[in-house]
Amino acid sequence: MQPIHSQTTTERKVRTAAFMILFLGAGAWFLYDGLIGYPNQNLAAAFTALQSEGIIDEVPDPLPDVINRGVTAAYVRTLPAPIDIASVRTAVGDPGLTAEDGGKVCYFGPGGLLILTVDGARVIDHRWVAAAHDHDEGEQRNQVYLGSALVALGLVWVFVLVRVLRTRVALTDAGLTIGGAAPIPFDAMTGIRAERYAKTGRLDLDYTIDGRARSIRLDNYVIREFRPIITAICERKGFDNPLPPKPS
């Protein structure tokens, strides 16, 4: 007989790839918002607030890269007053902005703005201006958690896609071979059951090996050359072909 070799269907490949792209793309989007997008928007809002308070004359364009991830609401709650500005620098590094005239030192955290009022080397007061609720530290964490989960799902779908692309089915004189399994010889095939084919696109090939009756499910969504393979089996074995006529 003429051998028939089949990969999986294009529809299955496209759908699997679409799920992979959907999860990875959505995950990357959420991670971007949580790690970059929201902090940058908060930075712009912080500079605008400083301008409105007269601490700076104008908002720099482009914005400087001054987001300090060590400056959080939890860190601010540990600040006593007064404290040496040197202690703050030791803990979180150099400030993002120093306004000499007003005695203000500013740190830009991803979720808010820390304004220190200094007198010489001493911090005599501090104020934390939290970001808007939908962009605050909690929402940024939510975005990162959700993004990480979606990326993890996307990676699962990468492995699913690899398996889909490796689908191989062959019908040769040795019988029907699916993947790396041993072939099912024609002599072992005993019948085809297709009661639910019209609804599911699946049928069952019954066979007997070593005195044990078994069956394997064949799916027209999984096997690209489904019709030629079923037709060839039926012709070789004399089974009634359960497939409806191919549309003309």
DAWOCOR-V837141 format. One record per backbone hydrogen bond with DSSP energy under -1.0 kcal/mol. CO is the residue of the C=O (numbers start at 1). NH is the residue of the N-H. If there is no record, write none. Layout:
co=CO nh=NH
co=CO nh=NH
This chain:
co=4 nh=171
co=6 nh=169
co=7 nh=224
co=9 nh=13
co=10 nh=14
co=11 nh=15
co=12 nh=16
co=13 nh=17
co=14 nh=18
co=15 nh=19
co=16 nh=20
co=17 nh=21
co=18 nh=22
co=19 nh=23
co=20 nh=24
co=21 nh=25
co=22 nh=26
co=23 nh=27
co=24 nh=28
co=25 nh=29
co=26 nh=30
co=27 nh=31
co=28 nh=32
co=29 nh=33
co=30 nh=34
co=31 nh=35
co=32 nh=36
co=32 nh=37
co=33 nh=38
co=36 nh=40
co=37 nh=41
co=38 nh=42
co=39 nh=43
co=40 nh=44
co=41 nh=45
co=42 nh=46
co=43 nh=47
co=44 nh=48
co=45 nh=49
co=46 nh=50
co=47 nh=51
co=48 nh=52
co=49 nh=53
co=50 nh=55
co=50 nh=56
co=51 nh=54
co=64 nh=66
co=68 nh=71
co=70 nh=72
co=72 nh=76
co=73 nh=77
co=75 nh=78
co=76 nh=79
co=83 nh=123
co=84 nh=88
co=85 nh=89
co=86 nh=90
co=87 nh=91
co=88 nh=92
co=89 nh=93
co=97 nh=106
co=99 nh=104
co=103 nh=118
co=104 nh=99
co=105 nh=116
co=106 nh=96
co=106 nh=97
co=107 nh=114
co=108 nh=68
co=111 nh=131
co=112 nh=109
co=113 nh=129
co=114 nh=107
co=115 nh=127
co=116 nh=105
co=117 nh=124
co=117 nh=125
co=119 nh=122
co=121 nh=85
co=122 nh=119
co=123 nh=83
co=125 nh=117
co=127 nh=115
co=129 nh=113
co=132 nh=135
co=136 nh=140
co=137 nh=141
co=138 nh=142
co=139 nh=143
co=140 nh=144
co=141 nh=145
co=142 nh=146
co=143 nh=147
co=144 nh=148
co=145 nh=149
co=146 nh=150
co=147 nh=151
co=148 nh=152
co=149 nh=153
co=150 nh=154
co=151 nh=155
co=152 nh=156
co=153 nh=157
co=154 nh=158
co=155 nh=159
co=156 nh=160
co=157 nh=161
co=158 nh=162
co=159 nh=163
co=160 nh=164
co=161 nh=165
co=162 nh=166
co=164 nh=167
co=168 nh=179
co=169 nh=6
co=170 nh=177
co=171 nh=4
co=172 nh=175
co=175 nh=172
co=176 nh=184
co=177 nh=170
co=178 nh=181
co=184 nh=176
co=186 nh=189
co=188 nh=208
co=191 nh=206
co=193 nh=204
co=194 nh=197
co=196 nh=200
co=197 nh=201
co=201 nh=220
co=203 nh=218
co=204 nh=193
co=205 nh=216
co=206 nh=190
co=206 nh=191
co=207 nh=214
co=209 nh=212
co=212 nh=209
co=214 nh=207
co=216 nh=205
co=218 nh=203
co=219 nh=223
co=223 nh=226
co=225 nh=229
co=226 nh=230
co=227 nh=231
co=228 nh=232
co=229 nh=233
co=230 nh=234
co=231 nh=235
co=232 nh=236
co=233 nh=237
co=234 nh=238
